[in-house]
Amino acid sequence: MTQPFDPRAPLPGPPEPWAGSDQPSARPGPPYHMTDMIAAEPHLARRLLERLAEPDSGAALLADEVRWAATSGRAIVVTGCGTSEHGAQGLAEVLREALSADARISAEQAFELALAPPSDGLVVGISHEGGTAATNRALEAAGVAGARTALVTAAGDSPGAALAEIVVETGGLDQSWCHTVGYLSPLLVAASVAGHLTSAHPAPDACAALLTAGSADEAGAEAMAARLSDAAHLIVIGSGADRVAGRELVLKVEEASWLPSAYRDLETFLHGHLPATGEDTGLVLLLTDRRGRADRIARARQALAAAAVLGIRSAAILAQQAADAIPGELTPAGRLIVPDAPNLPAPVASLLVTATALQLLTERLARARGTNPDPIRRDDPRFREASAAAEG
């Protein structure tokens, strides 16, 4: 008999010797593996942050490299693919907040970086299993060109880890191919690296509580999913650190529920994209970044007002202060309200609380649309063949 999942227990690590993960075991209905992973994330966060706070941890070593690059005027480039690309964008966002304004920090897609690697500075790869070909190629190219290299991964003996001078191991391996832990883990590393840089380490219990709060409103997520599930397409908009979460939500929704989706920056959405929308369009606004909040709220209200004129099914994931300032009638498809965390750096607070909120909404959209999020459709022979073709 299968043992019930314990979200408090450590997740399995990568296989020894290293190998890429197998397709997740099939489940006929919820709870999916993705469901379990969301429940496990607060406990994973507490364990990982406690370990990474140690002065000899991988996060501390990476912080030393980041400090060296920043103080010497060298570039810091963070890279990855898919969910890990969004983790890379989150790490870059957090480092910008932790370092001086003139620090040279960017996030680049791994394939593009491999074609034009930097000859100096620091390249940090994000790869959950350490086997992503494009990311490994970028690390190898950067190292050959003369840059220092690091990798954030769950698998310390992976092919990617062998290419990096510094490896930050996150440990627990995501049990679903619709990666949730694979997105959260580099964000936690980002928070820890920032803590080493600023000597203000994030409190593990506070971060765990924030993640729990992000996925607390299951009824609200179910209602929102029901309203959006039969849309012809979904648009996600955001600003500031919410741009990272918005891109990740689009990827998760397409992987898990197969609903065609697109991300637009808040301002970009209003410059040419409205003609392609209508009553069969779903919209999700993310607004949790407390930096520049008044301006973001004002523009978000205008975007939602435009959407209302067109009959777009608008929903939102909002920090409490933003929710108070945006009338309920502008989000007829529902809203998830998440707390602020003023004791955490703004991008860390935003990225952590939206991580579980967007994952919960995704999982409920999969339920509403009758899809299994775990195999990301590779249980269908055509999509398995397409994946194999894409890997060459």
RANOR-V274498 format. One record per residue. N is the residue number from 1. RES is the residue in three letters. SS is DSSP state (@ for helix, = for strand, . for the rest). OMEGA is omega in degrees with one decimal (* if undefined). D_FIRST is the distance of its C-alpha to the first C-alpha in Angstrom with 1 decimal. Layout:
# RANOR-V274498
N & RES & SS & OMEGA & D_FIRST
N & RES & SS & OMEGA & D_FIRST
This chain:
# RANOR-V274498
1 & MET & . & -178.6 & 0.0
2 & THR & . & 178.5 & 3.8
3 & GLN & . & 176.9 & 6.3
4 & PRO & . & -178.1 & 9.2
5 & PHE & . & 177.8 & 12.2
6 & ASP & . & -177.1 & 14.9
7 & PRO & . & -179.4 & 18.3
8 & ARG & . & -176.3 & 20.2
9 & ALA & . & 176.3 & 18.6
10 & PRO & . & 177.2 & 20.5
11 & LEU & . & 176.3 & 19.5
12 & PRO & . & 174.6 & 19.1
13 & GLY & . & 177.9 & 22.6
14 & PRO & . & -179.1 & 24.0
15 & PRO & . & 175.9 & 23.5
16 & GLU & . & -2.2 & 26.0
17 & PRO & . & -174.0 & 28.2
18 & TRP & . & 171.8 & 28.4
19 & ALA & . & 175.6 & 27.2
20 & GLY & . & -174.6 & 26.9
21 & SER & . & 174.5 & 23.4
22 & ASP & . & 176.2 & 21.6
23 & GLN & . & -178.9 & 21.1
24 & PRO & . & 177.8 & 18.1
25 & SER & . & -175.1 & 15.0
26 & ALA & . & 172.4 & 15.7
27 & ARG & . & -175.1 & 14.6
28 & PRO & . & -178.8 & 16.3
29 & GLY & . & -179.7 & 17.4
30 & PRO & . & 3.3 & 17.5
31 & PRO & . & 175.4 & 16.3
32 & TYR & . & 172.8 & 17.1
33 & HIS & @ & 178.2 & 17.0
34 & MET & @ & 177.6 & 20.6
35 & THR & @ & 179.6 & 19.8
36 & ASP & @ & -177.3 & 17.7
37 & MET & @ & 178.1 & 20.6
38 & ILE & @ & 179.6 & 23.2
39 & ALA & @ & -176.9 & 21.5
40 & ALA & @ & -168.9 & 21.4
41 & GLU & @ & 178.1 & 25.0
42 & PRO & @ & -179.3 & 26.8
43 & HIS & @ & 175.3 & 25.0
44 & LEU & @ & -178.3 & 25.5
45 & ALA & @ & -178.9 & 29.2
46 & ARG & @ & -179.0 & 29.8
47 & ARG & @ & -174.7 & 28.6
48 & LEU & @ & -179.3 & 30.4
49 & LEU & @ & 176.9 & 33.6
50 & GLU & @ & -179.1 & 33.8
51 & ARG & @ & -176.2 & 33.6
52 & LEU & @ & 178.5 & 36.0
53 & ALA & . & -179.4 & 38.5
54 & GLU & . & -174.6 & 39.3
55 & PRO & . & 178.7 & 42.7
56 & ASP & . & -177.8 & 41.6
57 & SER & . & 175.4 & 38.6
58 & GLY & @ & 178.6 & 38.6
59 & ALA & @ & 177.8 & 39.5
60 & ALA & @ & 177.7 & 42.5
61 & LEU & @ & 178.4 & 43.6
62 & LEU & @ & 177.4 & 43.3
63 & ALA & @ & 177.1 & 45.3
64 & ASP & @ & 178.9 & 48.0
65 & GLU & @ & 178.1 & 48.2
66 & VAL & @ & 179.7 & 48.3
67 & ARG & @ & 177.8 & 51.0
68 & TRP & @ & -178.9 & 53.0
69 & ALA & @ & -176.4 & 52.9
70 & ALA & @ & -176.4 & 53.8
71 & THR & @ & 178.6 & 56.6
72 & SER & . & 176.8 & 58.1
73 & GLY & . & -179.8 & 58.1
74 & ARG & . & -177.9 & 55.7
75 & ALA & . & 171.9 & 53.2
76 & ILE & = & -177.7 & 49.5
77 & VAL & = & 178.7 & 47.4
78 & VAL & = & -171.3 & 43.7
79 & THR & = & 177.4 & 42.0
80 & GLY & = & 179.6 & 38.8
81 & CYS & . & 175.8 & 37.4
82 & GLY & . & 177.8 & 35.4
83 & THR & @ & 179.8 & 33.3
84 & SER & @ & 173.5 & 34.7
85 & GLU & @ & 177.6 & 38.2
86 & HIS & @ & 172.4 & 37.6
87 & GLY & @ & 177.3 & 36.4
88 & ALA & @ & 178.1 & 39.6
89 & GLN & @ & 177.5 & 41.6
90 & GLY & @ & 178.1 & 40.1
91 & LEU & @ & 178.3 & 40.9
92 & ALA & @ & -180.0 & 44.5
93 & GLU & @ & -178.9 & 44.8
94 & VAL & @ & 179.9 & 43.8
95 & LEU & @ & 177.9 & 46.1
96 & ARG & @ & -179.9 & 49.0
97 & GLU & @ & -174.3 & 48.7
98 & ALA & @ & -175.1 & 48.5
99 & LEU & . & 179.4 & 51.5
100 & SER & . & -174.1 & 55.1
101 & ALA & . & -177.6 & 56.1
102 & ASP & . & 176.5 & 57.7
103 & ALA & . & -176.6 & 54.6
104 & ARG & . & -175.6 & 53.9
105 & ILE & = & 177.1 & 50.2
106 & SER & = & 172.9 & 48.8
107 & ALA & = & -176.7 & 45.5
108 & GLU & = & 174.9 & 45.8
109 & GLN & = & -169.1 & 43.6
110 & ALA & @ & -179.9 & 42.8
111 & PHE & @ & -179.7 & 44.3
112 & GLU & @ & -179.8 & 47.5
113 & LEU & @ & 178.8 & 47.6
114 & ALA & @ & 179.9 & 47.3
115 & LEU & @ & -179.5 & 50.3
116 & ALA & . & -175.5 & 52.4
117 & PRO & . & 176.5 & 51.1
118 & PRO & . & -179.4 & 53.0
119 & SER & . & -177.4 & 55.1
120 & ASP & . & 176.1 & 54.8
121 & GLY & . & -172.5 & 52.7
122 & LEU & = & 173.7 & 48.9
123 & VAL & = & 180.0 & 46.2
124 & VAL & = & 177.4 & 42.7
125 & GLY & = & 173.3 & 39.9
126 & ILE & = & 178.7 & 36.6
127 & SER & . & -171.2 & 33.8
128 & HIS & . & -179.0 & 30.1
129 & GLU & . & 178.6 & 29.1
130 & GLY & . & -177.5 & 32.7
131 & GLY & . & -177.3 & 32.9
132 & THR & . & -171.3 & 34.8
133 & ALA & @ & -176.7 & 37.9
134 & ALA & @ & 179.4 & 40.3
135 & THR & @ & 179.0 & 39.6
136 & ASN & @ & 177.1 & 39.9
137 & ARG & @ & 178.6 & 43.1
138 & ALA & @ & 177.6 & 44.4
139 & LEU & @ & -179.5 & 43.8
140 & GLU & @ & -179.2 & 45.4
141 & ALA & @ & 179.8 & 48.3
142 & ALA & @ & 179.1 & 48.9
143 & GLY & @ & 178.2 & 48.8
144 & VAL & @ & -178.4 & 51.3
145 & ALA & @ & 177.2 & 53.5
146 & GLY & . & 178.9 & 53.7
147 & ALA & . & 169.3 & 51.3
148 & ARG & = & -175.6 & 48.9
149 & THR & = & 175.9 & 45.3
150 & ALA & = & 178.6 & 42.0
151 & LEU & = & 171.3 & 38.4
152 & VAL & = & -172.5 & 35.7
153 & THR & = & 172.7 & 32.3
154 & ALA & . & -169.9 & 28.8
155 & ALA & . & -176.3 & 29.5
156 & GLY & . & 177.8 & 32.4
157 & ASP & . & -179.1 & 32.7
158 & SER & . & 175.1 & 32.6
159 & PRO & @ & 179.0 & 35.7
160 & GLY & @ & -179.8 & 36.8
161 & ALA & @ & 179.2 & 36.8
162 & ALA & @ & -178.3 & 39.0
163 & LEU & . & -173.3 & 41.6
164 & ALA & . & 177.6 & 41.8
165 & GLU & . & 177.0 & 43.9
166 & ILE & = & 178.8 & 41.7
167 & VAL & = & 173.8 & 37.9
168 & VAL & = & -177.6 & 36.1
169 & GLU & = & 177.1 & 32.4
170 & THR & . & 171.5 & 30.0
171 & GLY & . & -170.9 & 26.9
172 & GLY & . & -178.1 & 23.8
173 & LEU & . & 178.3 & 23.0
174 & ASP & . & -178.8 & 22.4
175 & GLN & . & 175.8 & 19.1
176 & SER & . & 175.6 & 20.8
177 & TRP & . & 169.7 & 24.0
178 & CYS & . & -163.5 & 25.5
179 & HIS & . & 171.0 & 26.4
180 & THR & . & 174.3 & 26.4
181 & VAL & @ & 179.2 & 26.0
182 & GLY & @ & 174.6 & 28.3
183 & TYR & @ & -175.9 & 30.9
184 & LEU & @ & -172.2 & 30.6
185 & SER & @ & 177.8 & 30.7
186 & PRO & @ & 174.9 & 34.3
187 & LEU & @ & 176.3 & 35.4
188 & LEU & @ & 174.7 & 34.3
189 & VAL & @ & 178.4 & 36.1
190 & ALA & @ & 180.0 & 39.1
191 & ALA & @ & -179.3 & 39.2
192 & SER & @ & 178.1 & 39.0
193 & VAL & @ & 176.8 & 41.8
194 & ALA & @ & 177.4 & 43.9
195 & GLY & @ & 177.1 & 43.4
196 & HIS & @ & -179.4 & 44.7
197 & LEU & @ & -173.4 & 47.6
198 & THR & @ & -175.0 & 48.6
199 & SER & . & 176.1 & 47.6
200 & ALA & . & -174.4 & 45.7
201 & HIS & . & 178.1 & 42.0
202 & PRO & . & 179.8 & 39.6
203 & ALA & . & -177.9 & 38.0
204 & PRO & @ & -178.6 & 34.2
205 & ASP & @ & 179.3 & 33.5
206 & ALA & @ & 179.1 & 35.9
207 & CYS & @ & 177.7 & 34.3
208 & ALA & @ & 178.6 & 30.8
209 & ALA & @ & 179.2 & 32.2
210 & LEU & @ & 178.0 & 33.9
211 & LEU & @ & 177.0 & 30.7
212 & THR & @ & -179.8 & 29.0
213 & ALA & @ & -178.9 & 32.1
214 & GLY & @ & -178.8 & 32.0
215 & SER & . & -174.1 & 28.8
216 & ALA & . & -172.0 & 29.4
217 & ASP & . & -178.6 & 31.0
218 & GLU & @ & 179.7 & 28.1
219 & ALA & @ & 177.8 & 30.3
220 & GLY & @ & 178.2 & 33.2
221 & ALA & @ & 178.6 & 31.3
222 & GLU & @ & 179.2 & 30.0
223 & ALA & @ & 178.8 & 33.5
224 & MET & @ & 179.0 & 35.0
225 & ALA & @ & 178.8 & 32.5
226 & ALA & @ & -178.7 & 33.4
227 & ARG & @ & -176.0 & 37.1
228 & LEU & @ & -166.4 & 36.8
229 & SER & . & -179.0 & 34.2
230 & ASP & . & 174.5 & 36.9
231 & ALA & . & 177.2 & 39.5
232 & ALA & . & 177.4 & 41.1
233 & HIS & = & -177.2 & 40.8
234 & LEU & = & 174.2 & 40.0
235 & ILE & = & 177.8 & 42.3
236 & VAL & = & -179.3 & 41.4
237 & ILE & = & 179.8 & 44.2
238 & GLY & = & -177.6 & 44.6
239 & SER & . & -179.7 & 47.1
240 & GLY & . & 179.4 & 47.1
241 & ALA & . & 178.6 & 43.7
242 & ASP & @ & 175.0 & 42.1
243 & ARG & @ & 177.8 & 43.2
244 & VAL & @ & -179.9 & 40.4
245 & ALA & @ & 179.4 & 37.8
246 & GLY & @ & 178.0 & 39.3
247 & ARG & @ & 178.6 & 39.0
248 & GLU & @ & 177.8 & 35.4
249 & LEU & @ & 178.7 & 34.7
250 & VAL & @ & 179.4 & 36.4
251 & LEU & @ & -178.9 & 34.3
252 & LYS & @ & -177.7 & 31.0
253 & VAL & @ & -179.1 & 32.1
254 & GLU & @ & 177.7 & 33.1
255 & GLU & @ & -168.4 & 30.0
256 & ALA & @ & -172.3 & 27.5
257 & SER & @ & 177.0 & 29.4
258 & TRP & . & 177.9 & 32.1
259 & LEU & . & -179.7 & 34.8
260 & PRO & . & -172.1 & 38.0
261 & SER & = & 177.9 & 39.0
262 & ALA & = & 176.5 & 41.7
263 & TYR & = & 172.8 & 42.6
264 & ARG & = & 168.2 & 46.2
265 & ASP & = & -177.2 & 47.8
266 & LEU & @ & -178.2 & 49.0
267 & GLU & @ & -178.8 & 52.7
268 & THR & @ & -178.9 & 52.0
269 & PHE & @ & -175.0 & 50.4
270 & LEU & . & -177.4 & 53.8
271 & HIS & . & 172.0 & 55.9
272 & GLY & . & -175.5 & 55.5
273 & HIS & . & -177.3 & 52.0
274 & LEU & @ & -179.1 & 52.6
275 & PRO & @ & -179.3 & 54.2
276 & ALA & @ & -176.0 & 50.9
277 & THR & . & 178.1 & 49.2
278 & GLY & . & -174.7 & 49.2
279 & GLU & . & 177.5 & 47.3
280 & ASP & . & 178.1 & 44.5
281 & THR & = & 170.1 & 44.0
282 & GLY & = & 180.0 & 41.4
283 & LEU & = & 173.4 & 42.4
284 & VAL & = & 174.2 & 40.5
285 & LEU & = & 170.4 & 42.7
286 & LEU & = & -179.2 & 41.4
287 & LEU & = & -178.6 & 43.8
288 & THR & . & -179.5 & 42.6
289 & ASP & . & -175.3 & 44.9
290 & ARG & . & 178.0 & 47.4
291 & ARG & . & 179.6 & 50.0
292 & GLY & . & -170.6 & 52.7
293 & ARG & @ & -176.8 & 50.9
294 & ALA & @ & 179.1 & 53.9
295 & ASP & @ & 179.9 & 54.9
296 & ARG & @ & 178.3 & 51.4
297 & ILE & @ & -178.5 & 51.1
298 & ALA & @ & -179.5 & 54.5
299 & ARG & @ & 177.9 & 53.7
300 & ALA & @ & 176.9 & 50.3
301 & ARG & @ & 178.6 & 51.9
302 & GLN & @ & 178.6 & 54.4
303 & ALA & @ & 179.8 & 51.6
304 & LEU & @ & 176.8 & 49.7
305 & ALA & @ & 176.1 & 53.1
306 & ALA & @ & 178.8 & 53.7
307 & ALA & @ & -179.4 & 50.3
308 & ALA & @ & 178.6 & 50.9
309 & VAL & @ & -176.9 & 54.2
310 & LEU & . & -179.7 & 52.3
311 & GLY & . & 178.1 & 49.6
312 & ILE & . & 179.6 & 46.8
313 & ARG & = & -173.6 & 43.6
314 & SER & = & 175.4 & 43.6
315 & ALA & = & -177.5 & 40.8
316 & ALA & = & 166.2 & 40.6
317 & ILE & = & -167.0 & 38.7
318 & LEU & = & 165.2 & 41.3
319 & ALA & = & -173.3 & 42.1
320 & GLN & @ & -178.7 & 43.3
321 & GLN & @ & 176.3 & 47.0
322 & ALA & @ & 178.9 & 46.8
323 & ALA & @ & 179.4 & 45.2
324 & ASP & @ & -174.4 & 48.1
325 & ALA & @ & -178.0 & 50.6
326 & ILE & . & -177.7 & 49.2
327 & PRO & . & -178.5 & 49.7
328 & GLY & @ & -178.2 & 46.7
329 & GLU & @ & 177.9 & 48.5
330 & LEU & @ & 176.5 & 48.3
331 & THR & . & -175.5 & 44.5
332 & PRO & . & 178.9 & 43.9
333 & ALA & . & 173.9 & 40.5
334 & GLY & . & 179.3 & 39.3
335 & ARG & = & 170.6 & 39.0
336 & LEU & = & -178.1 & 36.6
337 & ILE & = & -176.4 & 38.5
338 & VAL & = & -175.9 & 37.5
339 & PRO & . & 167.4 & 39.2
340 & ASP & . & 175.6 & 41.8
341 & ALA & . & -173.2 & 41.4
342 & PRO & . & 179.8 & 45.1
343 & ASN & . & 176.1 & 44.3
344 & LEU & . & 173.1 & 42.7
345 & PRO & . & -172.5 & 44.7
346 & ALA & @ & -179.0 & 45.0
347 & PRO & @ & 177.2 & 43.1
348 & VAL & @ & 179.6 & 40.3
349 & ALA & @ & -178.2 & 39.9
350 & SER & @ & -175.6 & 40.1
351 & LEU & @ & -179.4 & 37.7
352 & LEU & @ & -175.3 & 35.0
353 & VAL & @ & 178.0 & 35.0
354 & THR & @ & -178.4 & 35.2
355 & ALA & @ & -177.7 & 32.3
356 & THR & @ & 178.4 & 29.6
357 & ALA & @ & -179.1 & 31.8
358 & LEU & @ & 178.2 & 32.2
359 & GLN & @ & 176.8 & 28.5
360 & LEU & @ & 178.8 & 27.6
361 & LEU & @ & 178.3 & 30.3
362 & THR & @ & -177.5 & 29.1
363 & GLU & @ & 178.4 & 25.5
364 & ARG & @ & 173.5 & 26.9
365 & LEU & @ & 177.0 & 29.4
366 & ALA & @ & 177.6 & 26.6
367 & ARG & @ & -176.7 & 25.0
368 & ALA & @ & -178.4 & 28.5
369 & ARG & @ & 175.9 & 29.4
370 & GLY & . & 179.7 & 26.1
371 & THR & . & 175.8 & 25.3
372 & ASN & . & -175.1 & 22.3
373 & PRO & . & -168.2 & 23.6
374 & ASP & . & -175.8 & 21.3
375 & PRO & . & -174.3 & 22.9
376 & ILE & . & 173.4 & 26.4
377 & ARG & . & 179.1 & 27.0
378 & ARG & . & 167.6 & 26.6
379 & ASP & . & 173.6 & 24.1
380 & ASP & . & -176.0 & 27.5
381 & PRO & @ & -179.5 & 29.4
382 & ARG & @ & -178.6 & 32.6
383 & PHE & @ & 172.9 & 31.5
384 & ARG & @ & 177.4 & 29.8
385 & GLU & @ & 178.1 & 33.2
386 & ALA & @ & 178.2 & 35.0
387 & SER & @ & 178.3 & 33.1
388 & ALA & @ & 177.8 & 33.9
389 & ALA & @ & 180.0 & 37.5
390 & ALA & @ & 179.3 & 37.7
391 & GLU & . & 175.8 & 36.7
392 & GLY & . & * & 39.4
